[in-house]
Amino acid sequence: MKVLRITRPGGPEVLAEEERPEPVPGPGEILVRVRASALNRADLLQLRGHYPAPPDVAPDIPGLEYAGEVVAVGPRARRFQPGDRVMGLVGGGAWSDLLVTHEREAMPIPDGMDFTDAAAIPEAYLTAFDALVLQGELKPGETVLVHAVASGVGSAAALICQAMGARVVGTGRNAAKLARAAAWGVARTVLCDTRPPRFADAVREETGGRGADLCLDLVGGGYVPETLNALAPRGRLMLVGLVAGAATEVNLGTVLTKRLRITGTVLRSRPLEEKIALAQSAERHLLPLFRTGALRPVIDAVVPRADIRQALERMAGNDSVGKLVVRWA
């Protein structure tokens, strides 16, 4: 089978195509022919040598999400059969003709959805659903502040909030990209083109002075102090990304007096049991909403595998809105 592998730390130019032996599914696992994958910032970090893969996956083959069809099942695998269409998250290795995953981590692709649309769902929607709903305890009627709302996870978060009856204030650094956010139910957008960013006043204005109940922060760094100011009493901050940096200075008095809750979360390094639980919860709660059209993938572009390097450069330049999908087969 063909894979795209990292030859050395660097940019998209370090990717090379290589032949590898086909994997064999073990007990409870399935072998999936990848038809499409999607790009994530974690892939860029892994290319640069800053985000090593978990020990149970190939260290030199990126790719965190896939959509494809089952071609074989391992011993004691009963959930899917050859020919079934599936999608899901993996710790790495999705930039490959074939991959092996545990059958309970995979989710069925909704009827009528093509592989490229399905490939845009797992990372964005599972990340947003886990952070907002399972950990952030999102409730109807709340106001949610979403940083980088035009990103893949940000747009998915906005659509989940809309489906749950929550109000969204979204931030971003590109006015043209923010103009797209109304299509995802975002009530107000704030252009963050200053350093440090300023958005707390706009959030309080939108909420009658109260502030946001919950924040999905995909940026970190200097956004965190302003986010604490933008939160309502007993507000919750879900820290998911650190694009703006891993260090900042905050006023802990704000955390105490407003009784705020700050939670950090990642998916890639979790134990298998936790990943399975998330996939099964998303299958129960999210997939019906895709079938009705209440949720949908937000896709910037679909490119052939031969153009993956250009797509990575587009993502690195912050030019994309939603997900960049690679048609593998």
Buried (B, 14 or more C-beta within 10 A) or exposed (E): BBBBBBEEEEEBEBBEEBEBEEBEBEEBBBBBBBBBBBBBBBBBEBBBEEBEBEEEBBBBBBBBBBBBBBBBBBEEBEBBEEEBBBBBBBBBBBBBBBBBBBBBBBBBBBEEBBBBBBBBBBBBBBBBBBBBBBBBEBEEEBBBBBBBBBBBBBBBBBBBBBBBEBBBBBBBBBEEBBEBBEEBBBBBBBBBEEEEBBBBEBBBEBBEEBBBBBBBBBBBBBBBBBBBBBBBEEBBBBBBBBBBEEEBEBEEEEBEEBEBBBEEBEBBEBEEEEBBBBBEBBBEBBBEBBEEEBBBBBBBBBBEBEBBBEBBBBBBEBEBBBBBBBBBE
